[in-house]
Structures are given as C-alpha cells and as structure tokens.
Amino acid sequence: EKAPSIGPKTAKTLERRGVHTVADLLAVEPEQLAMELGDRRMDANTIQDWKWQAELCCTVPQLRGHDAQFLVACEIRSAAELASASAQAG
C-alpha cells in the first residue's frame, strides 16, 4: 500500500504472491508476476508502471505518489529522466 497506485485490495493480492514491501515490488519481474496473478487488470505493463512510480518516489525527495503516476504517464520513469526533462516539452 505504500507504493503509488496500490490500494488495500491490490496489496492483499500482491502479498499472496510474496510482494510485501516496496523493495519486493522493485525486485519482481513484471511478466512473471502478471502471469502468476492471472488478472487482466494487472498485466506486465501495469506492474512495470507501478515499479517506475515506486522508484521515482524512492529517489526523488518529497515526490508524492500521484505526482509519480503523472510522470510515468508522461514517460518520465527515473530521477535522471526527470532531471533532464524540459518544462517546455509538450
């Protein structure tokens, strides 16, 4: 639940597959976890987005979860990409 986009129900589902912490989430292979979950709403792309969001929150001071969601939606997936992004790019 501490990761962006992950609420209580999803957290319980992930816990049943051994994902208990943000570190666990960052360590998973999205394709493998998606296959194990067998839920079309939690496909490999969604899980990868969750990983990028969590990593952004862990590496960008004071970044909030919903801000990480917006950044990943805009294809900014790391602190380095954020640092080099242009405010003028549209």
PDB file of N, CA, C and O in Angstrom:
ATOM      1  N   GLU A   1       0.809  -1.206   0.000  1.00  0.00           N
ATOM      2  CA  GLU A   1       0.000   0.000   0.000  1.00  0.00           C
ATOM      3  C   GLU A   1       0.845   1.259   0.000  1.00  0.00           C
ATOM      4  O   GLU A   1       0.337   2.341  -0.295  1.00  0.00           O
ATOM      5  N   LYS A   2       2.101   1.143   0.319  1.00  0.00           N
ATOM      6  CA  LYS A   2       2.965   2.327   0.381  1.00  0.00           C
ATOM      7  C   LYS A   2       3.418   2.788  -1.002  1.00  0.00           C
ATOM      8  O   LYS A   2       3.975   3.877  -1.142  1.00  0.00           O
ATOM      9  N   ALA A   3       3.185   1.976  -2.009  1.00  0.00           N
ATOM     10  CA  ALA A   3       3.581   2.348  -3.368  1.00  0.00           C
ATOM     11  C   ALA A   3       2.421   3.055  -4.059  1.00  0.00           C
ATOM     12  O   ALA A   3       1.258   2.768  -3.778  1.00  0.00           O
ATOM     13  N   PRO A   4       2.738   3.981  -4.964  1.00  0.00           N
ATOM     14  CA  PRO A   4       1.678   4.644  -5.726  1.00  0.00           C
ATOM     15  C   PRO A   4       0.843   3.617  -6.486  1.00  0.00           C
ATOM     16  O   PRO A   4       1.359   2.580  -6.905  1.00  0.00           O
ATOM     17  N   SER A   5      -0.428   3.900  -6.661  1.00  0.00           N
ATOM     18  CA  SER A   5      -1.369   3.082  -7.433  1.00  0.00           C
ATOM     19  C   SER A   5      -1.783   1.792  -6.751  1.00  0.00           C
ATOM     20  O   SER A   5      -2.596   1.046  -7.296  1.00  0.00           O
ATOM     21  N   ILE A   6      -1.244   1.512  -5.575  1.00  0.00           N
ATOM     22  CA  ILE A   6      -1.560   0.239  -4.922  1.00  0.00           C
ATOM     23  C   ILE A   6      -2.396   0.501  -3.683  1.00  0.00           C
ATOM     24  O   ILE A   6      -1.924   1.055  -2.690  1.00  0.00           O
ATOM     25  N   GLY A   7      -3.643   0.090  -3.771  1.00  0.00           N
ATOM     26  CA  GLY A   7      -4.561   0.224  -2.657  1.00  0.00           C
ATOM     27  C   GLY A   7      -4.615  -1.061  -1.841  1.00  0.00           C
ATOM     28  O   GLY A   7      -3.878  -2.007  -2.121  1.00  0.00           O
ATOM     29  N   PRO A   8      -5.485  -1.100  -0.829  1.00  0.00           N
ATOM     30  CA  PRO A   8      -5.551  -2.259   0.064  1.00  0.00           C
ATOM     31  C   PRO A   8      -5.868  -3.581  -0.645  1.00  0.00           C
ATOM     32  O   PRO A   8      -5.258  -4.603  -0.330  1.00  0.00           O
ATOM     33  N   LYS A   9      -6.801  -3.581  -1.584  1.00  0.00           N
ATOM     34  CA  LYS A   9      -7.158  -4.829  -2.268  1.00  0.00           C
ATOM     35  C   LYS A   9      -6.004  -5.344  -3.124  1.00  0.00           C
ATOM     36  O   LYS A   9      -5.699  -6.537  -3.116  1.00  0.00           O
ATOM     37  N   THR A  10      -5.370  -4.441  -3.857  1.00  0.00           N
ATOM     38  CA  THR A  10      -4.235  -4.846  -4.684  1.00  0.00           C
ATOM     39  C   THR A  10      -3.077  -5.298  -3.814  1.00  0.00           C
ATOM     40  O   THR A  10      -2.385  -6.259  -4.151  1.00  0.00           O
ATOM     41  N   ALA A  11      -2.858  -4.612  -2.693  1.00  0.00           N
ATOM     42  CA  ALA A  11      -1.785  -5.001  -1.781  1.00  0.00           C
ATOM     43  C   ALA A  11      -1.994  -6.430  -1.284  1.00  0.00           C
ATOM     44  O   ALA A  11      -1.043  -7.210  -1.222  1.00  0.00           O
ATOM     45  N   LYS A  12      -3.217  -6.773  -0.932  1.00  0.00           N
ATOM     46  CA  LYS A  12      -3.512  -8.140  -0.472  1.00  0.00           C
ATOM     47  C   LYS A  12      -3.237  -9.159  -1.579  1.00  0.00           C
ATOM     48  O   LYS A  12      -2.683 -10.229  -1.327  1.00  0.00           O
ATOM     49  N   THR A  13      -3.630  -8.814  -2.802  1.00  0.00           N
ATOM     50  CA  THR A  13      -3.385  -9.699  -3.941  1.00  0.00           C
ATOM     51  C   THR A  13      -1.887  -9.902  -4.143  1.00  0.00           C
ATOM     52  O   THR A  13      -1.434 -11.025  -4.367  1.00  0.00           O
ATOM     53  N   LEU A  14      -1.117  -8.816  -4.063  1.00  0.00           N
ATOM     54  CA  LEU A  14       0.337  -8.914  -4.234  1.00  0.00           C
ATOM     55  C   LEU A  14       0.982  -9.691  -3.093  1.00  0.00           C
ATOM     56  O   LEU A  14       1.916 -10.462  -3.315  1.00  0.00           O
ATOM     57  N   GLU A  15       0.491  -9.492  -1.878  1.00  0.00           N
ATOM     58  CA  GLU A  15       1.038 -10.218  -0.730  1.00  0.00           C
ATOM     59  C   GLU A  15       0.904 -11.727  -0.904  1.00  0.00           C
ATOM     60  O   GLU A  15       1.783 -12.484  -0.493  1.00  0.00           O
ATOM     61  N   ARG A  16      -0.192 -12.159  -1.510  1.00  0.00           N
ATOM     62  CA  ARG A  16      -0.383 -13.602  -1.737  1.00  0.00           C
ATOM     63  C   ARG A  16       0.666 -14.160  -2.704  1.00  0.00           C
ATOM     64  O   ARG A  16       0.875 -15.372  -2.755  1.00  0.00           O
ATOM     65  N   ARG A  17       1.316 -13.296  -3.458  1.00  0.00           N
ATOM     66  CA  ARG A  17       2.376 -13.704  -4.387  1.00  0.00           C
ATOM     67  C   ARG A  17       3.760 -13.323  -3.873  1.00  0.00           C
ATOM     68  O   ARG A  17       4.729 -13.347  -4.632  1.00  0.00           O
ATOM     69  N   GLY A  18       3.861 -12.972  -2.599  1.00  0.00           N
ATOM     70  CA  GLY A  18       5.163 -12.713  -1.989  1.00  0.00           C
ATOM     71  C   GLY A  18       5.656 -11.285  -2.079  1.00  0.00           C
ATOM     72  O   GLY A  18       6.799 -11.009  -1.716  1.00  0.00           O
ATOM     73  N   VAL A  19       4.830 -10.374  -2.549  1.00  0.00           N
ATOM     74  CA  VAL A  19       5.223  -8.957  -2.652  1.00  0.00           C
ATOM     75  C   VAL A  19       4.639  -8.249  -1.431  1.00  0.00           C
ATOM     76  O   VAL A  19       3.460  -7.896  -1.406  1.00  0.00           O
ATOM     77  N   HIS A  20       5.491  -8.046  -0.412  1.00  0.00           N
ATOM     78  CA  HIS A  20       5.047  -7.465   0.859  1.00  0.00           C
ATOM     79  C   HIS A  20       5.523  -6.032   1.061  1.00  0.00           C
ATOM     80  O   HIS A  20       4.930  -5.282   1.837  1.00  0.00           O
ATOM     81  N   THR A  21       6.588  -5.652   0.366  1.00  0.00           N
ATOM     82  CA  THR A  21       7.192  -4.334   0.564  1.00  0.00           C
ATOM     83  C   THR A  21       7.449  -3.670  -0.785  1.00  0.00           C
ATOM     84  O   THR A  21       7.361  -4.313  -1.831  1.00  0.00           O
ATOM     85  N   VAL A  22       7.765  -2.385  -0.750  1.00  0.00           N
ATOM     86  CA  VAL A  22       8.141  -1.679  -1.973  1.00  0.00           C
ATOM     87  C   VAL A  22       9.396  -2.323  -2.563  1.00  0.00           C
ATOM     88  O   VAL A  22       9.510  -2.457  -3.781  1.00  0.00           O
ATOM     89  N   ALA A  23      10.326  -2.717  -1.715  1.00  0.00           N
ATOM     90  CA  ALA A  23      11.544  -3.386  -2.200  1.00  0.00           C
ATOM     91  C   ALA A  23      11.192  -4.679  -2.932  1.00  0.00           C
ATOM     92  O   ALA A  23      11.791  -4.994  -3.960  1.00  0.00           O
ATOM     93  N   ASP A  24      10.229  -5.425  -2.410  1.00  0.00           N
ATOM     94  CA  ASP A  24       9.774  -6.644  -3.102  1.00  0.00           C
ATOM     95  C   ASP A  24       9.216  -6.297  -4.476  1.00  0.00           C
ATOM     96  O   ASP A  24       9.510  -6.977  -5.459  1.00  0.00           O
ATOM     97  N   LEU A  25       8.417  -5.248  -4.544  1.00  0.00           N
ATOM     98  CA  LEU A  25       7.837  -4.821  -5.818  1.00  0.00           C
ATOM     99  C   LEU A  25       8.931  -4.446  -6.812  1.00  0.00           C
ATOM    100  O   LEU A  25       8.866  -4.819  -7.983  1.00  0.00           O
ATOM    101  N   LEU A  26       9.925  -3.716  -6.350  1.00  0.00           N
ATOM    102  CA  LEU A  26      11.007  -3.295  -7.234  1.00  0.00           C
ATOM    103  C   LEU A  26      11.829  -4.475  -7.746  1.00  0.00           C
ATOM    104  O   LEU A  26      12.466  -4.383  -8.795  1.00  0.00           O
ATOM    105  N   ALA A  27      11.813  -5.582  -7.007  1.00  0.00           N
ATOM    106  CA  ALA A  27      12.609  -6.754  -7.379  1.00  0.00           C
ATOM    107  C   ALA A  27      11.890  -7.720  -8.319  1.00  0.00           C
ATOM    108  O   ALA A  27      12.535  -8.591  -8.903  1.00  0.00           O
ATOM    109  N   VAL A  28      10.578  -7.593  -8.482  1.00  0.00           N
ATOM    110  CA  VAL A  28       9.838  -8.567  -9.287  1.00  0.00           C
ATOM    111  C   VAL A  28      10.064  -8.362 -10.783  1.00  0.00           C
ATOM    112  O   VAL A  28      10.370  -7.263 -11.244  1.00  0.00           O
ATOM    113  N   GLU A  29       9.904  -9.443 -11.511  1.00  0.00           N
ATOM    114  CA  GLU A  29       9.868  -9.398 -12.966  1.00  0.00           C
ATOM    115  C   GLU A  29       8.400  -9.203 -13.348  1.00  0.00           C
ATOM    116  O   GLU A  29       7.583 -10.080 -13.066  1.00  0.00           O
ATOM    117  N   PRO A  30       8.040  -8.086 -13.977  1.00  0.00           N
ATOM    118  CA  PRO A  30       6.643  -7.805 -14.282  1.00  0.00           C
ATOM    119  C   PRO A  30       5.925  -8.914 -15.052  1.00  0.00           C
ATOM    120  O   PRO A  30       4.778  -9.241 -14.747  1.00  0.00           O
ATOM    121  N   GLU A  31       6.595  -9.488 -16.043  1.00  0.00           N
ATOM    122  CA  GLU A  31       5.954 -10.533 -16.841  1.00  0.00           C
ATOM    123  C   GLU A  31       5.630 -11.755 -15.984  1.00  0.00           C
ATOM    124  O   GLU A  31       4.545 -12.325 -16.097  1.00  0.00           O
ATOM    125  N   GLN A  32       6.561 -12.152 -15.138  1.00  0.00           N
ATOM    126  CA  GLN A  32       6.364 -13.326 -14.281  1.00  0.00           C
ATOM    127  C   GLN A  32       5.230 -13.080 -13.282  1.00  0.00           C
ATOM    128  O   GLN A  32       4.354 -13.928 -13.111  1.00  0.00           O
ATOM    129  N   LEU A  33       5.250 -11.926 -12.630  1.00  0.00           N
ATOM    130  CA  LEU A  33       4.213 -11.628 -11.647  1.00  0.00           C
ATOM    131  C   LEU A  33       2.841 -11.544 -12.314  1.00  0.00           C
ATOM    132  O   LEU A  33       1.855 -12.042 -11.770  1.00  0.00           O
ATOM    133  N   ALA A  34       2.772 -10.923 -13.476  1.00  0.00           N
ATOM    134  CA  ALA A  34       1.493 -10.828 -14.190  1.00  0.00           C
ATOM    135  C   ALA A  34       0.954 -12.216 -14.510  1.00  0.00           C
ATOM    136  O   ALA A  34      -0.242 -12.474 -14.368  1.00  0.00           O
ATOM    137  N   MET A  35       1.829 -13.095 -14.936  1.00  0.00           N
ATOM    138  CA  MET A  35       1.411 -14.454 -15.245  1.00  0.00           C
ATOM    139  C   MET A  35       0.897 -15.163 -13.985  1.00  0.00           C
ATOM    140  O   MET A  35      -0.119 -15.857 -14.027  1.00  0.00           O
ATOM    141  N   GLU A  36       1.600 -14.984 -12.878  1.00  0.00           N
ATOM    142  CA  GLU A  36       1.188 -15.607 -11.619  1.00  0.00           C
ATOM    143  C   GLU A  36      -0.149 -15.053 -11.125  1.00  0.00           C
ATOM    144  O   GLU A  36      -0.970 -15.795 -10.587  1.00  0.00           O
ATOM    145  N   LEU A  37      -0.364 -13.759 -11.307  1.00  0.00           N
ATOM    146  CA  LEU A  37      -1.599 -13.131 -10.838  1.00  0.00           C
ATOM    147  C   LEU A  37      -2.797 -13.548 -11.691  1.00  0.00           C
ATOM    148  O   LEU A  37      -3.897 -13.742 -11.173  1.00  0.00           O
ATOM    149  N   GLY A  38      -2.580 -13.684 -12.989  1.00  0.00           N
ATOM    150  CA  GLY A  38      -3.645 -14.094 -13.884  1.00  0.00           C
ATOM    151  C   GLY A  38      -4.847 -13.155 -13.887  1.00  0.00           C
ATOM    152  O   GLY A  38      -5.988 -13.594 -14.033  1.00  0.00           O
ATOM    153  N   ASP A  39      -4.584 -11.869 -13.725  1.00  0.00           N
ATOM    154  CA  ASP A  39      -5.644 -10.854 -13.688  1.00  0.00           C
ATOM    155  C   ASP A  39      -5.358  -9.847 -14.795  1.00  0.00           C
ATOM    156  O   ASP A  39      -4.322  -9.183 -14.776  1.00  0.00           O
ATOM    157  N   ARG A  40      -6.261  -9.731 -15.749  1.00  0.00           N
ATOM    158  CA  ARG A  40      -6.000  -8.854 -16.902  1.00  0.00           C
ATOM    159  C   ARG A  40      -5.812  -7.396 -16.510  1.00  0.00           C
ATOM    160  O   ARG A  40      -5.229  -6.626 -17.273  1.00  0.00           O
ATOM    161  N   ARG A  41      -6.298  -6.997 -15.320  1.00  0.00           N
ATOM    162  CA  ARG A  41      -6.121  -5.609 -14.873  1.00  0.00           C
ATOM    163  C   ARG A  41      -4.719  -5.371 -14.338  1.00  0.00           C
ATOM    164  O   ARG A  41      -4.301  -4.225 -14.173  1.00  0.00           O
ATOM    165  N   MET A  42      -3.992  -6.444 -14.068  1.00  0.00           N
ATOM    166  CA  MET A  42      -2.630  -6.337 -13.549  1.00  0.00           C
ATOM    167  C   MET A  42      -1.680  -7.024 -14.515  1.00  0.00           C
ATOM    168  O   MET A  42      -1.058  -8.035 -14.190  1.00  0.00           O
ATOM    169  N   ASP A  43      -1.580  -6.453 -15.715  1.00  0.00           N
ATOM    170  CA  ASP A  43      -0.692  -7.039 -16.717  1.00  0.00           C
ATOM    171  C   ASP A  43       0.743  -6.542 -16.493  1.00  0.00           C
ATOM    172  O   ASP A  43       0.993  -5.711 -15.620  1.00  0.00           O
ATOM    173  N   ALA A  44       1.662  -7.053 -17.279  1.00  0.00           N
ATOM    174  CA  ALA A  44       3.078  -6.713 -17.112  1.00  0.00           C
ATOM    175  C   ALA A  44       3.334  -5.212 -17.267  1.00  0.00           C
ATOM    176  O   ALA A  44       4.171  -4.653 -16.559  1.00  0.00           O
ATOM    177  N   ASN A  45       2.625  -4.560 -18.180  1.00  0.00           N
ATOM    178  CA  ASN A  45       2.821  -3.116 -18.362  1.00  0.00           C
ATOM    179  C   ASN A  45       2.378  -2.336 -17.133  1.00  0.00           C
ATOM    180  O   ASN A  45       3.044  -1.384 -16.728  1.00  0.00           O
ATOM    181  N   THR A  46       1.263  -2.732 -16.540  1.00  0.00           N
ATOM    182  CA  THR A  46       0.771  -2.070 -15.332  1.00  0.00           C
ATOM    183  C   THR A  46       1.756  -2.257 -14.185  1.00  0.00           C
ATOM    184  O   THR A  46       2.068  -1.312 -13.460  1.00  0.00           O
ATOM    185  N   ILE A  47       2.236  -3.477 -14.030  1.00  0.00           N
ATOM    186  CA  ILE A  47       3.196  -3.763 -12.951  1.00  0.00           C
ATOM    187  C   ILE A  47       4.479  -2.979 -13.169  1.00  0.00           C
ATOM    188  O   ILE A  47       5.055  -2.469 -12.208  1.00  0.00           O
ATOM    189  N   GLN A  48       4.942  -2.870 -14.411  1.00  0.00           N
ATOM    190  CA  GLN A  48       6.140  -2.078 -14.694  1.00  0.00           C
ATOM    191  C   GLN A  48       5.905  -0.611 -14.344  1.00  0.00           C
ATOM    192  O   GLN A  48       6.788   0.038 -13.783  1.00  0.00           O
ATOM    193  N   ASP A  49       4.730  -0.085 -14.668  1.00  0.00           N
ATOM    194  CA  ASP A  49       4.402   1.294 -14.290  1.00  0.00           C
ATOM    195  C   ASP A  49       4.467   1.465 -12.779  1.00  0.00           C
ATOM    196  O   ASP A  49       5.009   2.455 -12.288  1.00  0.00           O
ATOM    197  N   TRP A  50       3.913   0.498 -12.031  1.00  0.00           N
ATOM    198  CA  TRP A  50       3.967   0.568 -10.568  1.00  0.00           C
ATOM    199  C   TRP A  50       5.409   0.618 -10.082  1.00  0.00           C
ATOM    200  O   TRP A  50       5.737   1.358  -9.154  1.00  0.00           O
ATOM    201  N   LYS A  51       6.271  -0.179 -10.721  1.00  0.00           N
ATOM    202  CA  LYS A  51       7.685  -0.185 -10.332  1.00  0.00           C
ATOM    203  C   LYS A  51       8.329   1.177 -10.583  1.00  0.00           C
ATOM    204  O   LYS A  51       9.041   1.703  -9.728  1.00  0.00           O
ATOM    205  N   TRP A  52       8.068   1.747 -11.776  1.00  0.00           N
ATOM    206  CA  TRP A  52       8.642   3.070 -12.080  1.00  0.00           C
ATOM    207  C   TRP A  52       8.119   4.124 -11.109  1.00  0.00           C
ATOM    208  O   TRP A  52       8.885   4.967 -10.642  1.00  0.00           O
ATOM    209  N   GLN A  53       6.832   4.087 -10.804  1.00  0.00           N
ATOM    210  CA  GLN A  53       6.257   5.047  -9.859  1.00  0.00           C
ATOM    211  C   GLN A  53       6.912   4.913  -8.489  1.00  0.00           C
ATOM    212  O   GLN A  53       7.282   5.913  -7.873  1.00  0.00           O
ATOM    213  N   ALA A  54       7.054   3.693  -8.018  1.00  0.00           N
ATOM    214  CA  ALA A  54       7.664   3.455  -6.705  1.00  0.00           C
ATOM    215  C   ALA A  54       9.113   3.918  -6.684  1.00  0.00           C
ATOM    216  O   ALA A  54       9.559   4.540  -5.720  1.00  0.00           O
ATOM    217  N   GLU A  55       9.843   3.615  -7.749  1.00  0.00           N
ATOM    218  CA  GLU A  55      11.240   4.036  -7.802  1.00  0.00           C
ATOM    219  C   GLU A  55      11.365   5.562  -7.813  1.00  0.00           C
ATOM    220  O   GLU A  55      12.241   6.117  -7.151  1.00  0.00           O
ATOM    221  N   LEU A  56      10.499   6.230  -8.553  1.00  0.00           N
ATOM    222  CA  LEU A  56      10.517   7.695  -8.540  1.00  0.00           C
ATOM    223  C   LEU A  56      10.283   8.224  -7.126  1.00  0.00           C
ATOM    224  O   LEU A  56      10.983   9.134  -6.681  1.00  0.00           O
ATOM    225  N   CYS A  57       9.314   7.665  -6.427  1.00  0.00           N
ATOM    226  CA  CYS A  57       9.026   8.120  -5.059  1.00  0.00           C
ATOM    227  C   CYS A  57      10.197   7.857  -4.119  1.00  0.00           C
ATOM    228  O   CYS A  57      10.426   8.608  -3.171  1.00  0.00           O
ATOM    229  N   CYS A  58      10.937   6.779  -4.394  1.00  0.00           N
ATOM    230  CA  CYS A  58      12.089   6.432  -3.551  1.00  0.00           C
ATOM    231  C   CYS A  58      13.321   7.274  -3.858  1.00  0.00           C
ATOM    232  O   CYS A  58      14.208   7.399  -3.014  1.00  0.00           O
ATOM    233  N   THR A  59      13.388   7.854  -5.056  1.00  0.00           N
ATOM    234  CA  THR A  59      14.612   8.554  -5.460  1.00  0.00           C
ATOM    235  C   THR A  59      14.463  10.058  -5.639  1.00  0.00           C
ATOM    236  O   THR A  59      15.466  10.766  -5.737  1.00  0.00           O
ATOM    237  N   VAL A  60      13.245  10.555  -5.683  1.00  0.00           N
ATOM    238  CA  VAL A  60      13.023  11.997  -5.831  1.00  0.00           C
ATOM    239  C   VAL A  60      12.453  12.517  -4.510  1.00  0.00           C
ATOM    240  O   VAL A  60      11.311  12.210  -4.167  1.00  0.00           O
ATOM    241  N   PRO A  61      13.232  13.293  -3.776  1.00  0.00           N
ATOM    242  CA  PRO A  61      12.766  13.779  -2.467  1.00  0.00           C
ATOM    243  C   PRO A  61      11.422  14.496  -2.562  1.00  0.00           C
ATOM    244  O   PRO A  61      11.198  15.320  -3.449  1.00  0.00           O
ATOM    245  N   GLN A  62      10.544  14.164  -1.636  1.00  0.00           N
ATOM    246  CA  GLN A  62       9.237  14.800  -1.454  1.00  0.00           C
ATOM    247  C   GLN A  62       8.271  14.598  -2.626  1.00  0.00           C
ATOM    248  O   GLN A  62       7.244  15.273  -2.696  1.00  0.00           O
ATOM    249  N   LEU A  63       8.582  13.686  -3.540  1.00  0.00           N
ATOM    250  CA  LEU A  63       7.658  13.395  -4.630  1.00  0.00           C
ATOM    251  C   LEU A  63       6.493  12.577  -4.077  1.00  0.00           C
ATOM    252  O   LEU A  63       6.696  11.573  -3.394  1.00  0.00           O
ATOM    253  N   ARG A  64       5.289  13.010  -4.374  1.00  0.00           N
ATOM    254  CA  ARG A  64       4.102  12.303  -3.904  1.00  0.00           C
ATOM    255  C   ARG A  64       3.688  11.255  -4.925  1.00  0.00           C
ATOM    256  O   ARG A  64       4.034  11.338  -6.104  1.00  0.00           O
ATOM    257  N   GLY A  65       2.940  10.269  -4.446  1.00  0.00           N
ATOM    258  CA  GLY A  65       2.536   9.154  -5.288  1.00  0.00           C
ATOM    259  C   GLY A  65       1.781   9.559  -6.536  1.00  0.00           C
ATOM    260  O   GLY A  65       2.053   9.057  -7.627  1.00  0.00           O
ATOM    261  N   HIS A  66       0.829  10.471  -6.376  1.00  0.00           N
ATOM    262  CA  HIS A  66       0.071  10.859  -7.574  1.00  0.00           C
ATOM    263  C   HIS A  66       0.936  11.634  -8.560  1.00  0.00           C
ATOM    264  O   HIS A  66       0.690  11.593  -9.766  1.00  0.00           O
ATOM    265  N   ASP A  67       1.944  12.338  -8.059  1.00  0.00           N
ATOM    266  CA  ASP A  67       2.873  13.018  -8.966  1.00  0.00           C
ATOM    267  C   ASP A  67       3.688  11.989  -9.757  1.00  0.00           C
ATOM    268  O   ASP A  67       3.940  12.177 -10.947  1.00  0.00           O
ATOM    269  N   ALA A  68       4.095  10.910  -9.099  1.00  0.00           N
ATOM    270  CA  ALA A  68       4.828   9.844  -9.785  1.00  0.00           C
ATOM    271  C   ALA A  68       3.946   9.199 -10.853  1.00  0.00           C
ATOM    272  O   ALA A  68       4.436   8.835 -11.923  1.00  0.00           O
ATOM    273  N   GLN A  69       2.656   9.057 -10.573  1.00  0.00           N
ATOM    274  CA  GLN A  69       1.733   8.500 -11.562  1.00  0.00           C
ATOM    275  C   GLN A  69       1.688   9.387 -12.809  1.00  0.00           C
ATOM    276  O   GLN A  69       1.742   8.883 -13.931  1.00  0.00           O
ATOM    277  N   PHE A  70       1.591  10.693 -12.617  1.00  0.00           N
ATOM    278  CA  PHE A  70       1.578  11.625 -13.747  1.00  0.00           C
ATOM    279  C   PHE A  70       2.881  11.554 -14.537  1.00  0.00           C
ATOM    280  O   PHE A  70       2.868  11.536 -15.768  1.00  0.00           O
ATOM    281  N   LEU A  71       4.003  11.513 -13.823  1.00  0.00           N
ATOM    282  CA  LEU A  71       5.294  11.471 -14.507  1.00  0.00           C
ATOM    283  C   LEU A  71       5.433  10.225 -15.372  1.00  0.00           C
ATOM    284  O   LEU A  71       5.860  10.306 -16.524  1.00  0.00           O
ATOM    285  N   VAL A  72       5.070   9.077 -14.816  1.00  0.00           N
ATOM    286  CA  VAL A  72       5.171   7.836 -15.587  1.00  0.00           C
ATOM    287  C   VAL A  72       4.226   7.881 -16.786  1.00  0.00           C
ATOM    288  O   VAL A  72       4.570   7.397 -17.864  1.00  0.00           O
ATOM    289  N   ALA A  73       3.049   8.454 -16.609  1.00  0.00           N
ATOM    290  CA  ALA A  73       2.116   8.593 -17.730  1.00  0.00           C
ATOM    291  C   ALA A  73       2.708   9.480 -18.833  1.00  0.00           C
ATOM    292  O   ALA A  73       2.371   9.332 -20.008  1.00  0.00           O
ATOM    293  N   CYS A  74       3.586  10.394 -18.440  1.00  0.00           N
ATOM    294  CA  CYS A  74       4.259  11.279 -19.405  1.00  0.00           C
ATOM    295  C   CYS A  74       5.600  10.701 -19.861  1.00  0.00           C
ATOM    296  O   CYS A  74       6.415  11.400 -20.464  1.00  0.00           O
ATOM    297  N   GLU A  75       5.815   9.433 -19.570  1.00  0.00           N
ATOM    298  CA  GLU A  75       7.013   8.698 -19.971  1.00  0.00           C
ATOM    299  C   GLU A  75       8.293   9.203 -19.316  1.00  0.00           C
ATOM    300  O   GLU A  75       9.374   9.104 -19.897  1.00  0.00           O
ATOM    301  N   ILE A  76       8.169   9.744 -18.109  1.00  0.00           N
ATOM    302  CA  ILE A  76       9.332  10.083 -17.282  1.00  0.00           C
ATOM    303  C   ILE A  76       9.381   9.005 -16.211  1.00  0.00           C
ATOM    304  O   ILE A  76       8.516   8.935 -15.338  1.00  0.00           O
ATOM    305  N   ARG A  77      10.414   8.162 -16.293  1.00  0.00           N
ATOM    306  CA  ARG A  77      10.421   6.940 -15.490  1.00  0.00           C
ATOM    307  C   ARG A  77      11.574   6.834 -14.516  1.00  0.00           C
ATOM    308  O   ARG A  77      11.720   5.815 -13.840  1.00  0.00           O
ATOM    309  N   SER A  78      12.392   7.859 -14.432  1.00  0.00           N
ATOM    310  CA  SER A  78      13.524   7.820 -13.499  1.00  0.00           C
ATOM    311  C   SER A  78      13.862   9.235 -13.062  1.00  0.00           C
ATOM    312  O   SER A  78      13.459  10.214 -13.689  1.00  0.00           O
ATOM    313  N   ALA A  79      14.610   9.317 -11.976  1.00  0.00           N
ATOM    314  CA  ALA A  79      15.043  10.632 -11.489  1.00  0.00           C
ATOM    315  C   ALA A  79      15.931  11.316 -12.538  1.00  0.00           C
ATOM    316  O   ALA A  79      15.867  12.535 -12.696  1.00  0.00           O
ATOM    317  N   ALA A  80      16.750  10.549 -13.247  1.00  0.00           N
ATOM    318  CA  ALA A  80      17.608  11.126 -14.285  1.00  0.00           C
ATOM    319  C   ALA A  80      16.781  11.702 -15.425  1.00  0.00           C
ATOM    320  O   ALA A  80      17.078  12.786 -15.927  1.00  0.00           O
ATOM    321  N   GLU A  81      15.728  10.969 -15.840  1.00  0.00           N
ATOM    322  CA  GLU A  81      14.860  11.497 -16.904  1.00  0.00           C
ATOM    323  C   GLU A  81      14.136  12.758 -16.435  1.00  0.00           C
ATOM    324  O   GLU A  81      13.948  13.692 -17.214  1.00  0.00           O
ATOM    325  N   LEU A  82      13.735  12.788 -15.183  1.00  0.00           N
ATOM    326  CA  LEU A  82      13.069  13.979 -14.645  1.00  0.00           C
ATOM    327  C   LEU A  82      14.030  15.155 -14.626  1.00  0.00           C
ATOM    328  O   LEU A  82      13.658  16.273 -14.984  1.00  0.00           O
ATOM    329  N   ALA A  83      15.256  14.908 -14.210  1.00  0.00           N
ATOM    330  CA  ALA A  83      16.258  15.991 -14.129  1.00  0.00           C
ATOM    331  C   ALA A  83      16.580  16.577 -15.498  1.00  0.00           C
ATOM    332  O   ALA A  83      16.892  17.762 -15.614  1.00  0.00           O
ATOM    333  N   SER A  84      16.502  15.747 -16.527  1.00  0.00           N
ATOM    334  CA  SER A  84      16.862  16.242 -17.863  1.00  0.00           C
ATOM    335  C   SER A  84      15.647  16.679 -18.681  1.00  0.00           C
ATOM    336  O   SER A  84      15.794  17.134 -19.816  1.00  0.00           O
ATOM    337  N   ALA A  85      14.450  16.543 -18.110  1.00  0.00           N
ATOM    338  CA  ALA A  85      13.227  16.908 -18.843  1.00  0.00           C
ATOM    339  C   ALA A  85      13.112  18.426 -18.984  1.00  0.00           C
ATOM    340  O   ALA A  85      13.524  19.185 -18.106  1.00  0.00           O
ATOM    341  N   SER A  86      12.553  18.835 -20.091  1.00  0.00           N
ATOM    342  CA  SER A  86      12.331  20.250 -20.351  1.00  0.00           C
ATOM    343  C   SER A  86      10.912  20.620 -19.917  1.00  0.00           C
ATOM    344  O   SER A  86       9.949  19.926 -20.244  1.00  0.00           O
ATOM    345  N   ALA A  87      10.803  21.704 -19.188  1.00  0.00           N
ATOM    346  CA  ALA A  87       9.477  22.183 -18.793  1.00  0.00           C
ATOM    347  C   ALA A  87       8.681  22.642 -20.017  1.00  0.00           C
ATOM    348  O   ALA A  87       7.454  22.719 -19.961  1.00  0.00           O
ATOM    349  N   GLN A  88       9.346  22.938 -21.085  1.00  0.00           N
ATOM    350  CA  GLN A  88       8.694  23.416 -22.306  1.00  0.00           C
ATOM    351  C   GLN A  88       8.199  22.286 -23.192  1.00  0.00           C
ATOM    352  O   GLN A  88       7.349  22.499 -24.056  1.00  0.00           O
ATOM    353  N   ALA A  89       8.727  21.081 -22.983  1.00  0.00           N
ATOM    354  CA  ALA A  89       8.317  19.936 -23.829  1.00  0.00           C
ATOM    355  C   ALA A  89       6.841  19.678 -23.633  1.00  0.00           C
ATOM    356  O   ALA A  89       6.322  19.808 -22.524  1.00  0.00           O
ATOM    357  N   GLY A  90       6.169  19.316 -24.693  1.00  0.00           N
ATOM    358  CA  GLY A  90       4.757  19.217 -24.551  1.00  0.00           C
ATOM    359  C   GLY A  90       4.127  18.013 -25.018  1.00  0.00           C
ATOM    360  O   GLY A  90       2.908  17.875 -24.919  1.00  0.00           O
TER     361      GLY A  90
END
